[in-house]
Amino acid sequence: MSPTSLTLVAIIYSGLLVLLLSLADPKRARVNRRQPALALPRPVRRVMWVLVLLPAALFIISSQFALLVLWLGGGVVLGWLTAVLLPYLSSPAG
């Protein structure tokens, strides 16, 4: 697997987990005046955050620092997109 595709897979993996976590976040749901789409207990959410950061640990252990920087950049973009678009996508008016 090429480094580019490996980084893309890691970004998509972390982005999907962040999306699931944002759907299950009770504070985000309360601010948007809706019920959480998922009901995950706090320990499960914490384990999911560890899994979100797993690609970073693997890139650091394998000394792939350029891939780490690309993963960080992609994660920031996906995180901001999730924060901005999720209230509009999950609202009843849609």
C-alpha positions as CSV (number, residue, x, y, z in Angstrom):
1,M,0.0,0.0,0.0
2,S,1.4,3.4,-1.0
3,P,1.9,6.0,1.7
4,T,-0.7,8.3,0.1
5,S,-3.4,5.6,0.1
6,L,-2.4,4.6,3.7
7,T,-2.8,8.3,4.8
8,L,-6.1,8.5,3.0
9,V,-7.4,5.4,4.7
10,A,-6.3,6.7,8.1
11,I,-8.0,10.0,7.5
12,I,-11.3,8.4,6.5
13,Y,-11.1,6.0,9.4
14,S,-10.6,8.8,11.9
15,G,-13.2,11.0,10.2
16,L,-15.8,8.3,10.5
17,L,-15.1,7.8,14.2
18,V,-15.3,11.5,14.8
19,L,-18.6,11.6,12.9
20,L,-20.0,8.8,15.1
21,L,-18.7,10.6,18.2
22,S,-20.3,13.9,17.2
23,L,-23.7,12.1,16.6
24,A,-23.5,10.6,20.1
25,D,-22.3,13.8,21.9
26,P,-25.0,14.9,24.4
27,K,-23.8,18.5,24.7
28,R,-23.8,19.0,20.9
29,A,-27.3,17.5,20.8
30,R,-28.5,19.8,23.6
31,V,-27.1,22.9,21.8
32,N,-28.8,21.9,18.6
33,R,-32.1,21.2,20.5
34,R,-32.3,17.5,19.4
35,Q,-31.9,14.1,20.9
36,P,-28.5,12.3,20.4
37,A,-28.6,10.1,17.3
38,L,-26.6,7.4,19.2
39,A,-26.7,6.7,22.9
40,L,-23.1,5.7,23.8
41,P,-21.9,5.5,27.4
42,R,-19.0,7.7,28.4
43,P,-16.4,4.8,28.6
44,V,-17.3,3.7,25.0
45,R,-16.8,7.3,23.8
46,R,-13.4,7.4,25.5
47,V,-12.3,4.2,23.9
48,M,-13.5,5.6,20.5
49,W,-11.3,8.7,21.0
50,V,-8.3,6.4,21.6
51,L,-9.2,4.6,18.4
52,V,-9.4,8.0,16.6
53,L,-5.9,8.7,17.6
54,L,-4.5,5.2,16.8
55,P,-3.3,6.2,13.3
56,A,-1.1,9.0,14.9
57,A,0.5,6.5,17.2
58,L,1.1,4.1,14.3
59,F,2.7,6.8,12.2
60,I,4.9,7.9,15.1
61,I,6.0,4.4,15.9
62,S,6.9,3.7,12.2
63,S,8.7,7.1,11.9
64,Q,6.4,8.3,9.1
65,F,6.2,11.9,10.3
66,A,5.2,13.3,6.9
67,L,2.2,10.9,6.9
68,L,1.5,12.1,10.4
69,V,1.3,15.7,9.3
70,L,-0.9,14.8,6.4
71,W,-3.2,12.8,8.7
72,L,-3.4,15.8,11.1
73,G,-4.3,18.2,8.3
74,G,-7.0,15.9,7.0
75,G,-8.3,15.3,10.5
76,V,-8.6,19.0,11.1
77,V,-10.5,19.6,7.8
78,L,-12.9,16.7,8.5
79,G,-13.4,17.8,12.1
80,W,-14.3,21.3,11.0
81,L,-16.6,20.1,8.3
82,T,-18.3,17.8,10.8
83,A,-18.7,20.7,13.3
84,V,-20.1,23.1,10.7
85,L,-22.3,20.7,8.6
86,L,-23.7,18.3,11.2
87,P,-26.3,20.8,12.8
88,Y,-27.7,21.4,9.3
89,L,-27.8,17.8,8.3
90,S,-29.3,16.5,11.5
91,S,-31.9,19.3,11.9
92,P,-35.6,18.3,11.2
93,A,-35.8,21.0,8.5
94,G,-32.7,19.4,6.9
